[in-house]
């Protein structure tokens, strides 16, 4: 019984270590990739809105 339990325990430890869990390094990589986009996107939206408004205003006059 002890041998069976030890084999099962060692297999479970191997499985837990081999699983790809979301860790702090993955979080930092995501932040490095998403942070520039979160900063630039509002600026782009403001630019698109101002451009559309200016085209509509100058086309009507």
Secondary structure, DSSP 8 states (H G I E B T S, - for coil): -HHHHHHHHHHHHHHHHHS----HHHHHHHHHHHHHHHHHHHHHHHHHHHHHHHHHHHHH-
